[in-house]
Amino acid sequence: MIVRQFINWVRTAPAGERAEATRALARAWLISDLSEDDRAAAEGALLMLLDDSSPLVRQAMAEVFARSADVPASIVAALSVDQPSVAIPILEHSPLLIDADLVDIVATGNPETQCAIARRTELPPSVSAAIAEVGCASAALELIENRAAALAPFSIDRIVERHGHLAAIREALLALDDLPAPTRLALAERLSSTLAHFVAAREWLNPDRAHRAASEALERSTVNVAAQSRGKDMAALVKHLRTTGQLNAGLVLRALLSGNLDLFEEALVELSGLARNRVSALVHDRSAVSINALLAKAGMPESTYPAFRAALEAAHEIGFVGTIDSATRLRRRMVERVLTQCEQGPAAQSLLILLRRFATESAREEARLYCDELVAAMRFPDSVDVVDEPAEELIFAEPLETIEPYSDVEMLAFETPEASEAETGQDDEAALDDEFAWDTRREPVFDDYASFDGCARQDNDDQSMAA
């Protein structure tokens, strides 16, 4: 009976009142103990309200039914494809939507509905893949920041491919703890490409020079990422480098000159097809024949053989790096030694140009690190070792208590400029007279008003006696 009265009333009520009444009816459907007839009538009324002209009515219904699993599926399905203000609560929270429905809405929806789906808890990989494939950049960002979403590696790669040029996407991806090394390198590639096109479009640099600088920066980033990779992650990184055409002689030589033996050996394993233990044995054999055979099997240019041999000899003598930071930059001693040996022999001109570039880069990096250490030492002087002795014993020859204070005359001598030889012939008595004359010109200092008053009366008496 009440539901029938509600149906008659809702036909002429204002939109705001209809929305509040719809909210109350939806709550009654969920929590009230309605009879079968009243429940059937309430369901019919709710289905009728789906055609209400005001979105406030449908939005009120969606907010009440968003998190409930005891709602008629037809109502949820209708609300999920409504306008964004109505559909967002259902898309973000409703447990009645299946994966196929969500994938279809992602493909046909707008950015607001895609973002709502990306924020769902326990998002399955199929829906995440759909967002990565056709979703907008804001939906992809919501998906990355949703720690409860199941995001497959190929979906991450697709997001990098479609939206990697956006700084917000790169920052969110790099914040992930388990981001694979190939994906990190792909982000570095997109960043270098974006910067190269930007400076070239602004005409700050010549396009060729901009792309060359981006390529060199990408090589340094590759070694940096490789220094933090181990095992399967390193193998996947090297395969990515070979697939993208970046695994060349210059990069392999840079890895060796940086002391990153893991990247050097993994690159030779990937290029030569030999087993890892076999490659490691040939590298540590220190035989020119073995090294040449390994490099030939890996397809390295013959002109680079002397540089690789000299770098391996220098690495065995100097030692390989023991920290990640050391493996991310070129080692100056190794680079200069390889460059010297190649300049003395019949080395290719392109190899010498590459080695000279490496030498310049390593020298600048070493100077930068040295200056950073100097600045750090100035900012934090407590970190410098000091002698554990009292300060007065370091400065004075005898304790402070035994030193007599300077007299007024001696202090005056320190404060006045040095006299010339002609002035030094002046009588000491005249000098003292001048000093005392200077003292009498100073204004007297009084501790209190009574002292000043007494001194003033004494001055008046002196003037009267003089008169």
C-alpha positions as CSV (number, residue, x, y, z in Angstrom):
1,M,0.0,0.0,0.0
2,I,2.8,2.4,0.9
3,V,4.7,1.6,-2.4
4,R,1.5,2.3,-4.4
5,Q,1.2,5.7,-2.7
6,F,4.8,6.4,-3.4
7,I,4.3,5.6,-7.1
8,N,1.3,8.1,-7.3
9,W,3.3,10.8,-5.4
10,V,6.5,10.5,-7.4
11,R,4.8,11.4,-10.6
12,T,4.3,15.0,-9.6
13,A,7.0,15.6,-6.9
14,P,10.0,17.9,-7.5
15,A,13.3,16.3,-8.6
16,G,15.1,16.9,-5.2
17,E,12.3,15.3,-3.3
18,R,12.0,12.4,-5.7
19,A,15.8,11.8,-5.3
20,E,15.5,11.6,-1.4
21,A,12.4,9.4,-1.7
22,T,14.2,7.1,-4.1
23,R,17.2,6.9,-1.7
24,A,14.8,5.9,1.1
25,L,13.1,3.3,-1.0
26,A,16.4,1.8,-2.1
27,R,17.5,1.5,1.6
28,A,14.2,-0.1,2.5
29,W,14.8,-2.7,-0.2
30,L,18.1,-3.6,1.3
31,I,17.5,-3.5,5.1
32,S,13.7,-3.6,5.7
33,D,11.7,-6.8,6.2
34,L,9.3,-6.3,3.3
35,S,6.6,-8.8,2.4
36,E,6.7,-10.5,-1.0
37,D,4.0,-8.2,-2.4
38,D,5.7,-5.1,-1.1
39,R,9.1,-6.3,-2.4
40,A,7.7,-6.9,-5.8
41,A,6.0,-3.5,-5.8
42,A,9.3,-1.8,-4.6
43,E,11.3,-3.5,-7.4
44,G,8.8,-2.3,-10.0
45,A,9.0,1.2,-8.6
46,L,12.8,1.1,-8.7
47,L,12.7,-0.1,-12.3
48,M,10.3,2.6,-13.2
49,L,12.6,5.2,-11.6
50,L,15.4,4.2,-14.0
51,D,13.5,6.2,-16.6
52,D,13.2,9.3,-14.5
53,S,14.2,12.5,-16.3
54,S,16.3,13.8,-13.4
55,P,19.8,12.2,-13.0
56,L,19.6,13.0,-9.3
57,V,17.1,10.2,-8.9
58,R,19.2,7.6,-10.6
59,Q,22.4,8.8,-8.9
60,A,20.7,8.4,-5.4
61,M,19.8,4.9,-6.4
62,A,23.3,4.1,-7.6
63,E,24.9,5.4,-4.4
64,V,22.8,3.1,-2.3
65,F,23.2,0.0,-4.5
66,A,26.9,0.5,-5.4
67,R,28.4,-1.9,-2.8
68,S,25.5,-4.4,-2.3
69,A,25.3,-7.9,-3.8
70,D,21.5,-8.2,-3.1
71,V,20.4,-5.8,-5.8
72,P,18.5,-6.9,-8.9
73,A,21.0,-7.5,-11.7
74,S,18.8,-5.6,-14.2
75,I,19.0,-2.4,-12.1
76,V,22.8,-2.7,-11.8
77,A,23.2,-3.3,-15.5
78,A,21.1,-0.3,-16.4
79,L,22.9,2.0,-13.9
80,S,26.4,0.9,-15.2
81,V,25.7,2.3,-18.7
82,D,24.1,5.5,-17.5
83,Q,25.8,8.9,-17.7
84,P,29.1,9.1,-15.7
85,S,27.7,10.8,-12.6
86,V,25.3,7.9,-12.2
87,A,27.5,5.0,-13.4
88,I,30.7,5.8,-11.6
89,P,29.6,4.5,-8.1
90,I,28.4,1.2,-9.7
91,L,31.5,0.8,-11.9
92,E,33.9,1.4,-9.1
93,H,32.3,-0.7,-6.4
94,S,29.5,-3.1,-7.5
95,P,30.4,-6.8,-7.1
96,L,27.7,-7.8,-9.6
97,L,29.5,-6.7,-12.7
98,I,31.4,-9.5,-14.4
99,D,34.7,-9.2,-16.3
100,A,33.1,-9.2,-19.7
101,D,30.8,-6.3,-18.8
102,L,33.8,-4.3,-17.5
103,V,35.9,-5.0,-20.6
104,D,33.0,-3.9,-22.8
105,I,32.5,-0.7,-20.8
106,V,36.2,0.1,-21.0
107,A,36.1,-0.3,-24.8
108,T,33.0,1.9,-25.3
109,G,33.1,4.2,-22.3
110,N,34.6,7.7,-21.8
111,P,37.6,8.6,-19.7
112,E,35.6,9.0,-16.5
113,T,34.1,5.5,-16.6
114,Q,37.5,4.0,-17.5
115,C,39.0,5.7,-14.5
116,A,36.2,4.4,-12.3
117,I,36.9,0.8,-13.4
118,A,40.6,1.2,-13.0
119,R,40.0,2.1,-9.3
120,R,38.2,-1.2,-8.6
121,T,39.6,-3.4,-5.9
122,E,40.9,-6.8,-7.0
123,L,40.8,-5.9,-10.7
124,P,41.4,-9.0,-12.8
125,P,44.3,-9.1,-15.4
126,S,41.8,-9.2,-18.3
127,V,40.2,-5.9,-17.4
128,S,43.7,-4.4,-16.7
129,A,44.8,-5.5,-20.1
130,A,41.8,-3.8,-21.7
131,I,42.6,-0.5,-19.9
132,A,46.2,-0.8,-20.9
133,E,45.2,-1.4,-24.5
134,V,42.5,1.1,-25.2
135,G,42.2,3.2,-22.0
136,C,43.1,6.9,-21.8
137,A,46.2,8.1,-20.0
138,S,44.3,9.1,-16.8
139,A,42.8,5.6,-16.6
140,A,46.3,4.1,-17.1
141,L,47.6,6.2,-14.3
142,E,44.7,5.1,-12.0
143,L,45.5,1.5,-12.9
144,I,49.2,1.9,-12.1
145,E,48.4,3.5,-8.7
146,N,45.9,0.8,-7.9
147,R,48.0,-1.6,-5.8
148,A,45.1,-4.1,-5.7
149,A,45.0,-4.5,-9.5
150,A,46.5,-7.5,-11.2
151,L,48.8,-5.9,-13.8
152,A,50.6,-8.3,-16.2
153,P,54.1,-7.4,-17.5
154,F,52.8,-7.2,-21.1
155,S,50.1,-4.7,-19.9
156,I,52.8,-2.5,-18.3
157,D,54.8,-2.6,-21.6
158,R,51.7,-1.6,-23.5
159,I,51.2,1.4,-21.2
160,V,54.8,2.4,-21.7
161,E,54.4,2.1,-25.4
162,R,51.2,4.2,-25.5
163,H,51.7,6.7,-22.7
164,G,55.4,6.6,-21.8
165,H,56.0,10.1,-23.1
166,L,54.0,11.5,-20.1
167,A,56.0,12.3,-17.0
168,A,53.2,11.3,-14.6
169,I,53.0,7.8,-16.1
170,R,56.8,7.4,-16.0
171,E,57.0,8.6,-12.4
172,A,54.2,6.2,-11.3
173,L,55.8,3.2,-13.0
174,L,59.2,3.9,-11.6
175,A,57.7,3.9,-8.1
176,L,56.8,0.3,-8.5
177,D,59.1,-2.0,-6.5
178,D,58.9,-5.0,-8.9
179,L,59.2,-3.2,-12.2
180,P,61.3,-5.3,-14.6
181,A,64.6,-4.0,-15.9
182,P,63.4,-4.0,-19.6
183,T,60.5,-1.8,-18.7
184,R,62.8,0.6,-16.8
185,L,65.0,0.8,-19.9
186,A,62.0,1.3,-22.1
187,L,60.9,4.3,-19.9
188,A,64.5,5.7,-20.3
189,E,64.1,5.3,-24.1
190,R,60.8,7.2,-24.1
191,L,62.3,9.9,-21.9
192,S,65.4,10.4,-24.1
193,S,63.3,10.4,-27.3
194,T,60.9,13.0,-25.8
195,L,63.7,15.3,-24.7
196,A,65.5,15.0,-28.0
197,H,62.4,15.9,-30.0
198,F,61.6,18.8,-27.6
199,V,65.0,20.5,-27.8
200,A,65.1,20.0,-31.5
201,A,61.6,21.5,-31.9
202,R,62.6,24.5,-29.8
203,E,65.8,24.8,-32.0
204,W,68.0,24.7,-28.9
205,L,70.1,22.0,-30.5
206,N,70.6,20.7,-33.9
207,P,68.4,17.6,-34.5
208,D,71.5,15.4,-35.1
209,R,73.3,16.6,-32.0
210,A,70.1,16.3,-29.9
211,H,69.6,12.7,-31.0
212,R,73.3,11.9,-30.4
213,A,73.2,13.3,-26.9
214,A,70.0,11.3,-26.2
215,S,71.7,8.2,-27.5
216,E,74.7,8.7,-25.3
217,A,72.5,9.3,-22.3
218,L,70.5,6.2,-23.0
219,E,73.8,4.1,-23.0
220,R,74.6,5.4,-19.6
221,S,71.1,4.7,-18.4
222,T,71.4,1.1,-19.8
223,V,74.5,0.5,-17.8
224,N,72.9,2.0,-14.7
225,V,69.8,-0.2,-15.0
226,A,72.0,-3.3,-15.6
227,A,74.1,-2.6,-12.5
228,Q,70.9,-3.1,-10.4
229,S,69.8,-6.2,-12.3
230,R,70.6,-9.8,-11.4
231,G,69.8,-13.3,-12.8
232,K,66.7,-13.6,-14.9
233,D,66.2,-9.8,-14.8
234,M,69.6,-9.3,-16.4
235,A,68.9,-11.9,-19.1
236,A,65.6,-10.3,-19.9
237,L,67.3,-6.9,-20.1
238,V,70.0,-8.2,-22.5
239,K,67.3,-9.8,-24.7
240,H,65.4,-6.5,-24.8
241,L,68.6,-4.7,-25.8
242,R,69.2,-7.2,-28.7
243,T,65.5,-7.0,-29.8
244,T,65.6,-3.2,-30.0
245,G,69.1,-3.2,-31.7
246,Q,70.9,-1.5,-28.8
247,L,73.2,-4.5,-28.0
248,N,76.2,-3.3,-30.1
249,A,80.0,-3.2,-29.6
250,G,80.0,0.3,-28.1
251,L,77.5,-0.7,-25.4
252,V,79.4,-3.9,-24.6
253,L,82.7,-2.1,-24.4
254,R,81.1,0.6,-22.1
255,A,79.9,-2.1,-19.8
256,L,83.4,-3.6,-19.6
257,L,85.1,-0.2,-19.1
258,S,82.6,0.5,-16.3
259,G,83.7,-2.7,-14.5
260,N,80.2,-4.3,-15.0
261,L,81.4,-7.9,-15.7
262,D,77.9,-9.3,-15.3
263,L,76.5,-7.3,-18.2
264,F,79.6,-7.9,-20.3
265,E,79.3,-11.7,-19.9
266,E,75.5,-11.8,-20.3
267,A,75.8,-9.8,-23.6
268,L,78.4,-12.3,-24.9
269,V,76.2,-15.2,-23.9
270,E,73.2,-13.7,-25.7
271,L,75.2,-12.8,-28.9
272,S,77.3,-16.0,-29.1
273,G,74.8,-18.5,-28.0
274,L,77.3,-20.2,-25.7
275,A,76.6,-21.4,-22.2
276,R,77.3,-18.9,-19.3
277,N,80.0,-21.0,-17.7
278,R,81.8,-21.4,-21.0
279,V,81.8,-17.7,-21.6
280,S,83.0,-16.9,-18.1
281,A,85.8,-19.4,-18.5
282,L,87.0,-17.8,-21.8
283,V,86.8,-14.3,-20.3
284,H,88.9,-15.2,-17.3
285,D,91.4,-17.2,-19.4
286,R,93.3,-14.0,-20.2
287,S,94.4,-15.6,-23.5
288,A,94.3,-13.4,-26.6
289,V,93.3,-16.4,-28.8
290,S,90.4,-17.3,-26.5
291,I,89.2,-13.7,-26.3
292,N,89.4,-13.2,-30.0
293,A,87.5,-16.5,-30.7
294,L,84.8,-15.5,-28.2
295,L,84.4,-12.0,-29.7
296,A,84.3,-13.5,-33.2
297,K,81.5,-15.9,-32.1
298,A,79.6,-12.9,-30.7
299,G,79.9,-11.0,-34.0
300,M,82.0,-8.2,-32.7
301,P,83.9,-6.1,-35.3
302,E,87.5,-7.3,-35.6
303,S,88.8,-3.7,-35.1
304,T,87.5,-3.7,-31.5
305,Y,89.5,-6.8,-30.4
306,P,92.5,-4.9,-29.1
307,A,90.3,-2.6,-27.1
308,F,88.4,-5.5,-25.5
309,R,91.7,-7.3,-24.7
310,A,93.3,-4.2,-23.2
311,A,90.1,-3.5,-21.1
312,L,90.1,-7.1,-19.8
313,E,93.8,-6.9,-18.9
314,A,93.3,-3.6,-17.1
315,A,90.2,-5.0,-15.3
316,H,92.1,-8.0,-14.0
317,E,94.9,-5.8,-12.7
318,I,92.8,-2.9,-11.3
319,G,90.0,-5.1,-10.1
320,F,86.3,-5.2,-10.8
321,V,83.7,-3.0,-9.0
322,G,82.3,-4.0,-5.7
323,T,79.3,-1.6,-5.4
324,I,76.4,-0.7,-7.6
325,D,77.3,3.0,-7.8
326,S,80.8,2.1,-9.1
327,A,79.3,-0.1,-11.9
328,T,77.2,2.8,-13.3
329,R,80.1,5.0,-14.5
330,L,83.2,4.6,-16.6
331,R,86.5,4.0,-14.8
332,R,89.0,6.6,-15.8
333,R,92.1,4.5,-15.3
334,M,90.8,1.7,-17.5
335,V,89.6,4.0,-20.2
336,E,92.9,5.9,-20.4
337,R,94.9,2.7,-20.4
338,V,92.9,1.2,-23.3
339,L,93.0,4.5,-25.2
340,T,96.8,4.6,-24.8
341,Q,97.3,1.0,-26.1
342,C,94.9,1.5,-29.0
343,E,96.6,4.8,-30.0
344,Q,100.0,3.0,-30.2
345,G,98.6,0.3,-32.5
346,P,96.8,0.3,-35.9
347,A,93.3,0.9,-34.4
348,A,90.3,2.1,-36.4
349,Q,89.5,5.8,-36.3
350,S,85.9,5.2,-35.2
351,L,87.2,3.2,-32.2
352,L,89.6,5.9,-31.2
353,I,86.8,8.5,-31.4
354,L,84.6,6.3,-29.2
355,L,87.4,5.8,-26.6
356,R,88.2,9.5,-26.6
357,R,84.6,10.2,-25.8
358,F,84.7,7.7,-23.0
359,A,87.9,9.3,-21.7
360,T,86.3,12.8,-21.6
361,E,83.2,11.5,-20.0
362,S,85.1,9.6,-17.3
363,A,87.3,12.6,-16.5
364,R,84.3,14.9,-16.1
365,E,82.5,12.3,-14.0
366,E,85.5,11.9,-11.7
367,A,85.9,15.7,-11.4
368,R,82.2,16.0,-10.6
369,L,82.4,13.4,-7.8
370,Y,85.5,15.1,-6.4
371,C,83.8,18.4,-6.2
372,D,80.7,16.8,-4.6
373,E,83.0,15.3,-1.9
374,L,84.6,18.7,-1.2
375,V,81.2,20.4,-0.9
376,A,80.0,17.6,1.4
377,A,83.1,18.1,3.6
378,M,82.4,21.8,3.9
379,R,78.7,21.3,4.8
380,F,79.4,18.5,7.3
381,P,82.8,19.4,9.0
382,D,82.0,17.0,11.9
383,S,82.5,14.1,9.6
384,V,86.2,15.1,9.2
385,D,88.6,13.5,11.7
386,V,89.9,16.0,14.3
387,V,92.5,15.7,17.1
388,D,91.0,15.0,20.4
389,E,92.8,17.8,22.3
390,P,91.5,21.0,24.0
391,A,91.1,23.9,21.7
392,E,93.3,26.2,23.8
393,E,96.2,23.8,23.7
394,L,96.0,23.8,19.9
395,I,96.0,27.6,19.6
396,F,98.1,28.9,22.5
397,A,101.5,27.9,23.8
398,E,100.3,28.1,27.5
399,P,96.9,27.7,29.1
400,L,94.5,30.6,28.9
401,E,94.5,31.1,32.7
402,T,98.2,32.0,32.7
403,I,98.0,34.7,30.0
404,E,97.9,38.2,31.2
405,P,95.3,40.5,29.6
406,Y,96.6,43.4,27.4
407,S,96.7,46.9,28.9
408,D,94.7,49.7,27.5
409,V,97.7,51.2,25.8
410,E,98.6,47.9,24.2
411,M,95.0,47.5,22.9
412,L,95.1,51.0,21.5
413,A,98.3,50.2,19.7
414,F,96.5,47.2,18.1
415,E,93.5,49.3,17.0
416,T,95.4,52.3,15.6
417,P,97.3,52.0,12.3
418,E,101.0,51.6,12.2
419,A,103.0,54.8,12.6
420,S,105.6,55.9,10.0
421,E,109.3,56.2,10.9
422,A,109.0,60.0,11.2
423,E,106.2,59.7,13.6
424,T,108.0,57.2,15.8
425,G,110.4,59.9,16.9
426,Q,107.7,61.6,18.8
427,D,108.1,61.6,22.6
428,D,106.4,58.8,24.5
429,E,105.1,61.5,26.9
430,A,103.5,63.4,24.1
431,A,101.9,60.2,22.8
432,L,100.5,59.5,26.2
433,D,99.2,63.1,26.5
434,D,97.4,62.6,23.1
435,E,96.0,59.4,24.3
436,F,94.6,60.8,27.6
437,A,93.4,63.9,25.7
438,W,91.4,61.5,23.4
439,D,90.1,59.7,26.5
440,T,88.7,63.0,28.0
441,R,86.8,63.7,24.8
442,R,84.7,60.5,25.3
443,E,81.3,60.9,26.9
444,P,81.0,59.6,30.5
445,V,79.1,56.5,31.1
446,F,76.7,56.4,34.1
447,D,75.2,53.4,35.6
448,D,72.1,55.1,37.0
449,Y,70.4,58.5,37.1
450,A,71.8,59.3,40.5
451,S,75.4,59.2,39.3
452,F,74.5,61.4,36.4
453,D,72.7,63.9,38.7
454,G,75.6,64.1,41.1
455,C,78.1,64.7,38.4
456,A,76.0,67.5,36.9
457,R,75.8,69.3,40.3
458,Q,79.6,69.0,40.6
459,D,80.0,70.6,37.2
460,N,77.8,73.5,38.2
461,D,79.8,74.2,41.4
462,D,83.0,74.2,39.4
463,Q,81.6,76.7,37.0
464,S,80.5,79.0,39.8
465,M,83.9,79.0,41.5
466,A,85.6,79.8,38.2
467,A,83.3,82.8,37.7
